[in-house]
């Protein structure tokens, strides 16, 4: 057999079901595609007028969608460049032949690349809802004749001379089965989804409305042709930013901060709104709206926007966005790396500028920024390299400090050991202890703080984070002479011996020391490493995993030798009954500062508390 050369061919009846069922995943897409075609026709006309090859035949551009509920038709009308018979033959009768790409190639040195369509497939999305499609068009070329084209869903078309008298194009969809788009409210919602902020006015009208509907037949402009993000940031006011946020994202809340992206070189414009704390708590996910030339594309920012921005409300518009053939998603591209890098830097610079220039305001809105910034630092190395330095933490003194500011503050007390609170209620006793001792700690109560701690410790091995109820003896311990140290060792031995036989908990170790505050009697502490192991075991246990083979270290009951109650236990003449009550009470008081007592422990604690009250009454009556 000899060599055979040729071109692959695709039968229209085979490709058509693919376009209708697989290329476009949402049926609404046909509205976007047909209006985009109208817009491209107007853009082509405006480009040719600028370079003097087309007469300025229309004063105002318009796109109009007309619904006729009696005839079951939807018309898409524009006063764009129009088409002649040769162009219909080339761009309509041949599937996937892009008139936009052809136009740009022909006038590449004279026009901007602002056209929407590039694949030559959008027109055929009309057959997703229509059983028959008609085109009536008149080209702007001199001496052009109007053309009428009609095609059914079996791909049988007819082209003949038409009777259209004005330059432009009208596409008529005959809808027989899916009537939802004949309702102005439904059609208006679809137009608003994709073209709410399109630069060309889009009007919707309804003729011969059904008797049982209250829809208005009058023309109504659907879109805002000059959205805030296309304006120069210097021309926008605070009130405009807030009003646009509430309109674009359908909310009554206000953002705490915003960033206006505006880079003409990259073809990027957009808005990043930082949500307030209440909005964040109601729904951790924000809203992403991706546009190309002010036409809505998708709410999926993956591959284009940094992942961490999914927590905020973002509008992003790019004039040269690399799109898939369906124009409903973004293609991977080297150009996207530059865009993503630019956005990361701009978000970081906005936060840094607020921190440096408006520190008081930055602290006021920190509760809203807190989870976002910390999560972002965990997800994005570039962002973290910019932002980690101005993560701030609220302290026990109700001040806000960065990590470096805190380390500078405590360098003479407990150098590089960072004490933190993870639960204000559960650790309230320890918070009170630290405050009385004049020792500061950081509030790190959000779920994102634990992975952040691990990241910071891995980054700087000299740092050590200790939860406030963990091993903090060194911070609270009183400075003693050698003789005083010897006395503490002696008293500790006596106390440890006195607790033997009284405590059955094998995981409890008794220790004693002299703390810098006298108000504290007893505290339960756990080595930080062992506490983290314990928390991990409890987490896995909650998921149903058998953790019986795992174990963790002992709890430590720390008795304060400077406290009167503890000192009383060293009195050899004290009643054994009274000292045993006090010992058990000290254990449970320490436990209550860290966790909830079990049922039997709580019952015994209440009984002992009543006994102590009775002893107090007896002593008062004596």
C-alpha positions in Angstrom: 0.0 0.0 0.0 1.4 3.4 -0.9 1.8 6.5 1.2 -1.5 8.4 1.8 -1.6 12.0 2.9 -4.7 13.9 4.0 -6.5 15.9 6.6 -8.6 14.5 9.5 -12.3 15.3 9.1 -15.0 15.5 11.7 -18.7 15.1 10.8 -20.8 17.9 12.2 -23.5 15.4 13.4 -20.8 13.7 15.5 -19.2 16.9 17.0 -22.5 18.6 17.8 -23.5 16.3 20.7 -20.1 16.8 22.2 -20.4 20.6 22.1 -23.9 20.4 23.6 -23.3 17.9 26.3 -19.6 17.8 27.2 -17.8 21.0 26.3 -20.2 23.3 28.3 -21.0 21.8 31.7 -23.7 24.4 32.5 -26.7 25.1 30.4 -26.6 28.8 31.3 -23.4 29.1 29.3 -25.2 29.8 26.1 -26.3 33.2 27.4 -22.6 34.1 28.2 -21.4 32.9 24.8 -24.0 34.7 22.7 -23.7 37.9 24.6 -19.9 37.6 24.3 -20.3 37.3 20.5 -22.4 40.5 20.5 -19.7 42.2 22.5 -16.9 41.0 20.2 -18.9 42.3 17.2 -19.1 45.7 18.8 -15.4 45.7 19.8 -14.4 44.9 16.2 -16.6 47.7 14.9 -15.0 50.2 17.4 -11.5 49.0 16.4 -12.2 49.5 12.7 -13.7 53.0 13.4 -10.5 54.0 15.2 -8.2 53.0 12.4 -10.5 54.6 9.8 -11.6 51.4 7.9 -15.2 51.5 9.0 -17.8 54.3 9.0 -18.9 55.5 12.4 -22.5 54.4 11.8 -23.7 54.0 15.4 -23.5 56.6 18.2 -24.0 54.2 21.2 -23.2 50.6 21.4 -26.0 48.3 22.6 -26.7 44.7 23.3 -30.3 43.7 23.7 -32.0 40.4 24.7 -35.6 40.2 23.8 -37.9 37.5 25.0 -41.1 36.6 23.2 -43.2 34.4 25.4 -45.9 33.9 22.7 -43.5 32.8 20.0 -41.2 31.0 22.4 -38.1 32.9 21.1 -35.1 34.6 22.6 -33.3 37.3 20.5 -29.7 38.4 21.0 -29.3 41.8 19.2 -26.2 44.0 18.7 -25.2 46.9 16.5 -21.7 45.5 16.0 -19.7 44.9 12.9 -22.2 42.5 11.3 -21.5 39.7 8.8 -21.8 39.2 5.1 -22.5 35.8 3.3 -18.8 35.0 3.0 -18.3 35.5 6.7 -21.2 33.4 7.7 -19.9 30.6 5.4 -16.5 30.9 7.0 -17.3 31.4 10.7 -20.7 29.9 11.2 -20.9 27.0 8.7 -17.4 25.9 9.7 -17.4 24.8 13.3 -14.4 25.9 15.5 -13.2 28.6 13.1 -12.8 31.7 15.2 -13.7 35.0 13.7 -12.0 36.7 16.7 -8.7 35.0 16.0 -9.0 35.7 12.3 -9.8 39.4 13.0 -6.8 39.8 15.4 -4.5 38.2 12.9 -5.7 40.5 10.1 -5.4 43.7 12.2 -2.7 42.6 14.8 -0.7 45.8 14.4 -3.6 48.2 14.8 -6.1 46.8 17.4 -5.9 45.7 21.0 -6.5 42.1 22.0 -9.7 42.8 23.9 -11.9 40.3 22.2 -13.6 37.6 24.3 -14.0 34.6 22.0 -11.0 32.8 20.5 -12.2 29.2 19.8 -15.1 29.5 17.3 -17.4 27.3 19.4 -19.5 29.7 21.5 -22.2 30.3 18.9 -23.2 26.6 18.9 -24.0 26.6 22.6 -27.3 28.1 21.4 -28.4 24.6 20.5 -28.2 23.6 24.2 -31.6 25.1 24.6 -32.8 25.9 21.0 -34.4 23.6 18.5 -33.8 26.1 15.7 -31.5 29.1 15.4 -31.8 32.0 13.0 -29.3 34.8 12.1 -30.2 38.1 10.6 -27.2 40.3 9.9 -25.9 43.2 7.9 -22.2 43.8 7.5 -20.6 47.3 7.9 -18.7 46.6 4.6 -19.7 49.0 1.8 -22.5 47.6 -0.5 -23.1 44.6 1.7 -26.4 42.8 1.4 -28.3 41.5 4.5 -28.1 37.7 5.1 -30.7 35.4 6.7 -29.4 32.1 8.0 -31.3 29.3 9.7 -30.3 26.0 11.1 -32.2 23.2 13.0 -30.8 20.9 15.7 -30.0 18.3 13.0 -27.4 20.7 11.6 -29.4 21.3 8.4 -28.9 25.0 7.5 -30.2 27.4 4.8 -28.7 30.8 3.9 -30.4 33.4 1.7 -30.6 37.1 1.3 -32.3 38.8 4.3 -34.2 42.0 4.9 -32.3 43.5 7.8 -31.8 47.2 7.2 -29.5 48.3 10.1 -25.9 47.2 10.5 -25.5 44.5 13.2 -26.7 41.0 14.0 -29.8 39.4 15.5 -29.6 35.8 16.6 -33.0 34.2 17.3 -33.4 31.1 19.4 -36.6 29.0 19.0 -37.1 27.3 22.3 -39.7 24.5 22.5 -38.7 22.2 25.4 -36.8 24.2 28.0 -39.0 27.2 28.7 -37.2 28.5 31.9 -35.2 31.1 29.9 -38.4 32.6 28.5 -39.0 34.0 32.0 -37.4 37.5 32.3 -36.5 37.0 36.0 -34.6 33.8 35.1 -32.9 35.3 32.1 -32.0 38.4 34.1 -30.4 36.4 36.8 -28.2 34.5 34.2 -27.2 37.8 32.5 -26.4 39.3 35.8 -24.2 36.3 36.8 -21.9 36.7 33.8 -22.3 40.3 32.8 -23.2 42.3 36.0 -20.2 44.5 35.4 -19.8 44.4 31.6 -18.6 47.6 29.9 -21.3 47.6 27.2 -24.9 48.3 28.3 -27.1 45.1 28.1 -30.8 45.5 28.0 -33.5 42.9 28.6 -37.1 43.1 27.4 -40.1 40.8 27.2 -42.7 41.0 24.5 -46.2 39.5 24.8 -45.8 38.4 28.4 -47.9 35.5 29.5 -51.1 36.4 31.2 -50.3 34.6 34.5 -47.0 36.5 35.0 -46.3 40.0 36.3 -43.1 40.4 34.3 -42.6 43.9 32.8 -42.3 44.1 29.0 -40.2 47.3 29.3 -36.5 47.4 28.5 -34.3 47.3 31.5 -30.5 47.6 31.7 -29.1 44.7 33.6 -25.4 45.6 34.1 -23.1 48.2 35.8 -20.8 49.3 33.0 -18.2 50.9 35.2 -17.5 48.7 38.2 -15.2 49.9 40.9 -12.2 47.7 40.1 -11.7 49.2 36.7 -11.2 52.6 38.2 -8.0 54.1 39.3 -7.6 53.4 43.1 -6.8 57.1 43.6 -10.3 58.0 42.4 -12.2 55.7 44.7 -13.5 56.6 48.2 -14.0 54.5 51.3 -17.8 54.7 50.9 -17.6 53.4 47.3 -15.4 50.5 48.3 -17.9 49.5 51.0 -21.0 50.0 48.9 -19.5 47.9 46.0 -18.5 45.2 48.4 -22.1 44.9 49.7 -23.5 44.9 46.2 -21.0 42.5 44.6 -21.1 39.9 47.4 -24.7 40.4 48.4 -24.0 41.2 52.1 -24.9 43.9 54.7 -21.6 43.5 56.5 -18.5 45.7 56.0 -15.0 44.6 55.2 -12.2 45.5 57.7 -9.7 46.2 54.9 -9.4 46.1 51.2 -6.7 45.9 48.5 -7.2 47.4 45.0 -5.2 45.4 42.4 -4.3 47.6 39.5 -1.5 46.6 37.1 -1.9 47.6 33.5 1.3 45.9 32.4 0.0 42.5 33.6 -3.5 43.3 32.5 -4.7 42.8 36.1 -7.4 44.7 38.0 -9.4 43.5 41.0 -10.4 43.9 44.6 -9.4 41.8 47.6 -11.7 42.4 50.5 -10.7 41.2 54.0 -13.8 40.0 55.8 -14.7 40.9 59.4 -14.6 38.4 62.2 -18.4 37.7 62.3 -18.5 37.0 58.6 -15.4 34.7 59.0 -17.0 32.8 61.9 -20.2 32.3 59.9 -18.5 30.8 56.9 -14.7 30.2 56.8 -14.8 30.2 52.9 -14.9 33.5 51.1 -16.2 34.2 47.6 -14.0 34.2 44.5 -15.2 35.8 41.3 -12.8 35.5 38.3 -13.5 37.7 35.3 -11.9 38.1 31.9 -12.5 41.5 30.2 -15.3 42.0 32.8 -17.0 38.8 31.8 -17.5 36.3 34.6 -15.6 33.1 34.1 -15.6 31.0 37.3 -15.7 31.1 41.1 -12.7 28.7 41.2 -9.4 30.5 41.8 -7.1 27.4 42.0 -4.1 27.7 39.8 -4.6 31.5 39.4 -5.0 33.0 42.9 -3.0 32.0 45.9 -4.9 29.3 47.8 -5.0 31.3 51.0 -7.2 34.0 49.3 -10.1 31.5 49.3 -10.7 32.8 52.8 -11.5 36.3 51.6 -13.9 37.9 49.1 -12.1 38.5 45.8 -12.9 39.9 42.4 -10.1 39.4 39.9 -10.2 40.5 36.3 -7.4 39.8 33.7 -7.5 41.0 30.1 -5.5 38.1 28.8 -6.5 35.2 30.9 -5.5 31.7 29.5 -8.8 29.9 29.3 -10.0 26.4 28.4 -12.1 26.0 25.2 -15.3 26.2 27.3 -14.1 29.5 28.8 -15.3 28.3 32.2 -11.9 27.5 33.7 -8.3 28.7 33.5 -5.5 26.8 31.7 -2.2 26.3 33.4 0.3 28.7 32.0 3.7 30.2 32.7 2.1 33.6 32.7 0.0 32.6 35.7 3.2 32.3 37.9 3.9 36.0 37.4 0.3 36.9 38.2 0.2 34.7 41.3 3.5 36.1 42.5 2.3 39.7 42.0 -0.9 39.0 44.0 1.0 37.4 46.9 3.3 40.4 47.1 0.5 43.0 46.9 -1.5 41.3 49.7 1.6 41.1 51.9 2.5 44.7 51.2 -1.0 45.9 52.1 -0.8 44.1 55.4 2.7 45.3 56.1 1.8 48.9 55.2 -1.2 48.8 57.6 1.0 47.3 60.4 3.8 49.9 59.9 1.7 53.0 59.3 -1.6 52.3 61.1 -0.5 50.0 64.0 -3.4 51.0 66.3 -5.9 50.3 63.5 -4.1 47.0 62.7 -4.6 45.9 66.3 -8.2 46.9 66.2 -8.9 44.6 63.2 -6.5 41.8 64.3 -9.3 39.4 65.4 -10.6 39.5 61.8 -7.1 39.1 60.2 -5.7 36.6 62.8 -6.8 33.2 61.3 -6.3 34.4 57.7 -2.8 35.6 58.2 -1.7 32.6 60.2 -3.3 30.1 57.8 -1.7 31.9 54.9 1.7 31.7 56.4 1.2 27.9 56.8 0.1 27.5 53.1 2.4 29.9 51.2 6.1 30.1 51.8 6.5 33.4 49.9 3.7 35.0 51.8 5.1 33.8 55.1 8.5 35.3 54.2 6.8 38.7 54.1 4.2 38.4 56.7 5.5 36.3 59.6 7.3 39.3 61.1 4.1 41.2 61.7 1.9 38.5 63.1 0.8 39.9 66.5 -0.5 38.3 69.7 -2.6 39.6 72.5 -0.8 39.3 75.9 -2.1 38.7 79.4 -1.6 42.5 79.9 -4.1 43.0 77.1 -1.4 44.5 74.8 -0.5 43.4 71.2 3.0 42.4 70.4 4.9 40.6 67.7 6.9 37.6 68.5 10.2 39.5 68.4 8.7 42.2 70.7 7.6 39.5 73.2 11.1 37.9 73.1 12.7 41.2 73.8 10.3 41.8 76.7 11.1 38.5 78.4 14.8 38.0 77.6 15.9 38.5 81.2 13.1 36.3 82.7 12.7 33.1 80.6 14.7 33.6 77.4 13.3 32.0 74.3 10.6 30.2 76.2 7.2 31.5 75.0 4.3 30.8 77.3 0.9 30.8 75.7 -2.8 30.3 76.5 -4.8 27.9 74.3 -8.1 28.1 76.3 -8.9 31.1 78.4 -11.6 29.4 80.4 -9.9 26.1 81.1 -6.6 27.8 81.9 -8.1 30.7 83.8 -6.4 29.6 87.1 -3.0 29.6 85.4 -3.7 32.9 83.8 -4.4 34.3 87.2 -1.2 32.8 88.6 0.9 34.3 85.9 -0.7 37.7 86.3 0.0 37.6 90.1 3.5 36.6 89.4 4.0 39.5 86.9 4.8 37.0 84.1 3.3 37.7 80.6 2.1 35.1 78.1 0.5 35.1 74.6 -3.1 34.2 73.8 -3.0 31.5 71.0 -6.5 30.2 71.2 -7.4 29.7 67.5 -7.3 26.2 66.0 -4.6 27.4 63.5 -2.2 28.3 66.3 -1.1 24.8 67.1 0.3 24.1 63.5 1.7 27.6 63.6 3.6 26.8 66.8 5.1 23.7 65.2 6.2 25.7 62.1 7.8 28.4 64.2 9.7 25.9 66.3 11.0 24.1 63.2 12.1 27.4 61.7 14.0 28.5 64.8 15.2 25.6 67.0 16.1 28.0 69.8 12.4 28.9 70.3 10.3 26.9 72.7 6.6 27.2 73.1 5.2 26.1 76.5 1.5 26.1 77.2 0.7 28.1 80.3 -0.3 25.0 82.3 2.9 23.1 81.3 6.3 23.1 82.8 6.7 26.7 84.0 8.4 26.2 87.4 11.5 28.1 86.3 9.4 31.1 85.5 7.6 31.2 88.9 10.4 29.9 91.1 11.8 32.2 93.7 15.6 32.9 93.5 17.1 31.2 96.5 20.5 30.9 98.3 22.2 27.6 98.7 20.9 27.3 102.3 17.4 28.1 101.2 17.7 25.5 98.4 18.7 22.9 100.9 15.7 23.8 103.1 13.4 23.4 100.1 14.8 20.0 99.4 14.2 18.9 103.0 10.7 20.2 103.1 9.9 18.7 99.7 11.0 15.3 100.9 8.7 15.5 104.0 5.7 16.5 101.9 6.3 13.8 99.3 6.5 11.2 102.0 3.3 12.5 103.7 1.4 12.1 100.4 2.4 8.5 100.0 -0.5 6.1 100.6 -3.0 9.0 100.3 -2.8 9.2 96.5 -3.6 6.1 94.4 -3.0 7.8 91.1 0.2 6.2 89.7 0.5 9.0 87.2 0.8 11.8 89.8 4.1 13.0 91.1 4.3 15.4 94.1 6.9 18.2 94.1 7.4 21.3 96.2 9.1 24.6 95.7 9.0 28.2 96.8 7.2 30.3 94.2 7.4 34.1 93.8 3.7 34.5 94.8 2.2 33.4 98.1 -1.4 33.2 96.8 -0.8 30.0 94.9 -1.2 26.8 97.0 -1.0 24.0 94.4 -0.8 23.7 90.6 -0.9 20.7 88.3 1.7 20.9 85.6 2.9 18.6 82.8 6.0 18.6 80.8 5.3 20.3 77.5 6.5 17.4 75.3 4.4 14.9 77.4 1.4 17.3 77.2 1.6 17.3 73.4 1.8 13.5 73.4 -1.2 13.4 75.7 -3.2 15.7 73.4 -2.3 13.6 70.4 -3.4 10.4 72.1 -6.7 12.0 73.1 -7.2 13.2 69.5 -6.6 9.8 68.0 -8.8 8.2 70.7 -11.7 10.4 69.7 -11.5 9.1 66.2 -11.9 5.5 67.4 -8.2 4.4 67.1 -7.0 2.0 69.8 -4.5 4.0 71.8 -4.2 1.6 74.8 -0.6 0.8 73.8 0.4 4.4 74.0 1.3 6.2 77.2 2.5 9.6 78.4 4.3 11.0 81.4 3.1 11.8 84.9 1.1 14.9 86.0 3.1 16.9 88.5 1.4 18.3 91.6 3.5 21.4 92.5 3.1 22.6 96.1 4.1 26.2 96.9 6.1 26.3 100.1 5.4 30.0 100.5 1.7 29.3 100.8 0.1 29.1 104.3 -1.9 25.9 103.6 1.2 24.1 102.3 3.3 25.4 105.2 0.6 24.1 107.6 1.2 20.5 106.3 4.7 20.7 107.6 3.5 21.3 111.2 4.2 18.1 113.1 1.5 18.9 115.6 -1.3 19.3 113.1 -4.2 16.9 113.1 -3.8 14.0 110.7 -7.5 14.3 109.8 -7.3 17.9 108.9 -4.0 17.6 107.0 -5.4 14.7 104.9 -8.4 16.8 104.0 -6.2 19.6 103.0 -3.9 17.4 100.9 -6.8 15.9 99.0 -8.3 19.3 98.5 -5.0 20.7 97.2 -4.9 17.9 94.6 -8.4 18.5 93.4 -7.9 22.3 93.3 -4.9 21.8 91.1 -6.8 19.4 88.9 -9.7 21.8 88.5 -7.3 24.4 87.2 -6.4 22.1 84.4 -9.4 19.8 83.6 -12.8 18.7 84.8 -12.9 16.2 87.7 -14.5 12.8 87.1 -17.8 12.1 88.8 -16.3 10.3 91.9 -13.6 13.0 92.3 -16.1 15.8 92.1 -18.4 14.1 94.6 -15.5 13.7 97.1 -14.3 17.3 96.5 -17.8 18.6 97.4 -18.0 16.4 100.5 -14.5 17.7 101.7 -15.5 21.3 100.9 -18.5 20.8 103.3 -16.3 19.3 105.9 -13.9 22.2 105.7 -16.8 24.7 106.2 -18.0 22.7 109.2 -14.5 22.7 110.7 -14.4 26.5 110.2 -17.7 26.9 112.0 -16.5 24.7 114.9 -13.3 26.7 115.2 -15.3 30.0 115.2 -17.6 28.7 117.9 -14.7 27.4 120.1 
